[in-house]
Amino acid sequence: MDKNKKWFFGTLIAAIVVGILLVITVSYSFSHNPAFKALFSGADAGAAASAGSNGIGAEDALQMQVEFAAKVSMWIFLFITLLQLAALWVGYAVISSIRNSADPVKLKLRNLDNAEVFFDVPLYFGLFGTVSAFLVMTFSPQSSRLIAYSSTLIGIIFSLFLRLTLQYPLRKKLVREDTLAETGDNK
């Protein structure tokens, strides 16, 4: 197995392990940490606690509805976060494959231009999270804000990370190599 395939599968396994650890950590925190759970149920939990005047059955039903909405919100948030982590990993893999290819500099520059969409994918997933938050809003306004703001923020941060730390340095290096090759300068 060549070096690129080993790297690809090694990072894929690492990404899957990180994803599994994230799911376990978030699920555990949701079940065992009231403050973390409140992020997804928020003000709705207070409404359930004050519903005692409607009888024990209504209070239990409202509490179950709030609990269900909080769990759905948590799983949507987790799904969107995992999508964004996958987009970050794919963007990194694309940049690495361009950087490590044996192609001429001009072809690498064209491939880097074609790979532009991979740097925007975290933003698109953030937008998907915002739209999903509007759907959740009918059940839980508090958690929908959490999903909308955090998914957008994560998308912006990941996109900037890909562009500033991976794309820009590689483009700068390739442009320099191309310019040196055209001028015949071997510095």
C-alpha positions in Angstrom: 0.0 0.0 0.0 1.5 3.3 -1.0 2.0 6.3 1.4 -1.0 8.3 0.2 -3.4 5.3 0.8 -2.0 4.7 4.2 -2.4 8.3 5.1 -6.0 8.4 3.7 -7.1 5.3 5.6 -5.3 6.3 8.8 -7.0 9.7 8.8 -10.3 8.2 7.9 -10.1 5.8 10.9 -9.0 8.7 13.1 -12.0 10.8 11.9 -14.4 7.9 12.5 -13.0 7.5 16.0 -13.3 11.2 16.7 -16.9 11.1 15.5 -17.7 8.1 17.7 -16.1 9.8 20.7 -18.1 13.0 20.0 -21.4 11.0 19.8 -20.6 9.2 23.1 -19.5 12.4 24.8 -22.6 14.4 23.7 -25.0 11.6 24.5 -23.4 11.1 28.0 -23.4 14.8 28.7 -27.1 15.1 27.7 -28.1 12.2 30.0 -26.0 13.1 33.0 -25.4 16.9 33.0 -28.5 19.1 33.6 -26.7 22.2 32.4 -25.8 20.6 29.1 -29.4 19.2 28.7 -30.7 22.8 29.4 -28.9 24.0 26.3 -31.3 21.9 24.2 -34.4 22.3 26.3 -33.8 25.8 27.7 -36.8 27.9 28.6 -39.2 25.0 27.6 -38.1 23.1 30.7 -39.4 25.9 32.9 -42.7 25.8 31.1 -43.0 22.1 31.8 -42.3 22.6 35.5 -44.9 25.3 35.8 -47.6 23.2 34.2 -48.6 21.6 37.5 -51.9 23.4 37.7 -53.2 21.3 34.7 -53.0 18.1 36.6 -50.4 15.4 36.9 -51.2 13.9 33.5 -50.7 17.2 31.6 -47.5 17.9 33.5 -46.1 14.5 32.6 -47.2 14.9 29.0 -45.6 18.3 28.6 -42.4 17.1 30.3 -42.2 14.2 27.8 -42.8 16.6 24.9 -40.0 18.9 26.1 -37.7 15.9 26.7 -38.4 14.6 23.2 -37.8 18.0 21.5 -34.5 18.4 23.4 -33.3 14.9 22.3 -34.3 15.6 18.6 -32.5 19.0 18.8 -29.4 17.3 20.3 -29.3 14.7 17.6 -29.8 17.3 14.8 -27.0 19.4 16.3 -24.7 16.4 16.5 -25.5 15.3 13.0 -24.7 18.8 11.6 -21.5 18.9 13.6 -20.4 15.5 12.3 -21.2 16.7 8.7 -19.0 19.7 9.2 -16.2 17.6 10.6 -16.5 15.3 7.6 -16.4 18.3 5.3 -13.3 19.6 7.1 -11.6 16.2 6.7 -12.6 15.9 3.0 -11.2 19.4 2.3 -8.0 18.5 4.1 -7.7 15.3 2.1 -8.3 17.2 -1.2 -5.6 19.7 -0.4 -3.2 16.9 0.7 -3.7 15.0 -2.6 -3.0 18.1 -4.6 0.1 19.0 -2.6 1.5 15.4 -2.8 0.7 14.8 -6.5 3.5 14.5 -9.0 1.6 16.8 -11.4 3.2 19.9 -12.9 2.8 23.1 -11.0 0.3 24.6 -13.5 -1.9 21.5 -13.2 -1.7 21.7 -9.4 -2.9 25.3 -9.6 -5.8 24.3 -11.8 -6.7 21.5 -9.5 -6.6 23.9 -6.6 -9.0 26.2 -8.4 -11.3 23.2 -9.1 -11.2 22.2 -5.4 -12.6 25.6 -4.4 -16.1 24.0 -3.7 -14.6 21.8 -0.9 -13.7 24.9 1.1 -17.3 26.2 1.0 -18.9 22.9 2.0 -18.7 23.7 5.8 -20.6 26.9 5.1 -23.3 25.0 3.2 -23.6 22.6 6.1 -23.9 25.5 8.4 -26.7 26.9 6.2 -28.3 23.5 6.4 -28.2 23.6 10.1 -29.8 27.1 10.1 -32.7 25.8 7.9 -33.0 22.7 10.2 -33.3 25.1 13.2 -36.3 26.7 11.6 -37.9 23.3 11.5 -37.1 22.6 15.1 -38.4 26.0 16.1 -42.0 24.6 16.1 -41.0 22.3 18.9 -38.3 24.1 20.9 -37.4 27.8 20.2 -34.4 27.7 22.6 -32.6 24.8 21.0 -33.3 26.0 17.5 -31.3 29.1 18.2 -28.5 27.0 19.5 -28.5 24.9 16.4 -28.7 27.9 14.0 -26.0 30.0 15.6 -23.6 27.2 16.4 -23.9 25.4 13.0 -23.3 28.7 11.2 -20.4 29.6 13.4 -18.7 26.2 13.0 -19.2 26.4 9.2 -17.5 29.8 9.1 -14.6 28.7 11.3 -14.0 25.5 9.4 -14.2 27.3 6.0 -11.8 29.9 7.2 -9.4 27.3 8.6 -9.4 25.4 5.2 -8.8 28.6 3.3 -6.2 30.3 5.5 -4.2 27.4 6.8 -4.3 25.0 3.8 -5.4 26.7 0.6 -3.6 30.0 0.8 -0.1 28.6 1.7 -0.3 25.9 -1.0 -1.5 28.5 -3.6 1.3 30.9 -2.6 3.9 28.1 -2.9 2.6 26.9 -6.3 2.4 30.5 -7.7 6.0 31.0 -6.5 7.2 27.8 -8.1 5.3 28.6 -11.3 6.8 32.1 -11.5 10.3 30.8 -10.8 9.9 28.1 -13.6 8.7 30.8 -16.1 11.6 33.1 -15.3 14.1 30.3 -15.2 15.2 31.3 -11.7 16.1 28.3 -9.6 16.2 30.0 -6.2 
